[in-house]
Amino acid sequence: EKPLDPAFHRAIRLIERSNFEAAMDGLLDILREDKRYRDGKARSIMVALLELLGEANPITRQYRAELASVLF
């Protein structure tokens, strides 16, 4: 188990509870520490959540910008 694993599992549980904003906050924290965490799994889940929420959702723009800031 890696040090970021508990945070990742917590984010997954938050997704299961439809608490997407808290989950994305957790995933962003993970990506700040390790952009390649679990071979890009945290990034992939983050992108999937953004797609799920859709462009019309105002938080999508906010989190997409934050994700871009963290990754680039």
JOTAHU-V932503 format. One record per helix or strand. SS is the DSSP state (hx for helix, st for strand). FROM is the first residue (numbers start at 1). TO is the last residue. Records with the same first field share a line. If there is no record, write none. Layout:
SS = FROM-TO + FROM-TO
//
This chain:
hx = 5-16 + 20-33 + 37-53 + 58-71
//
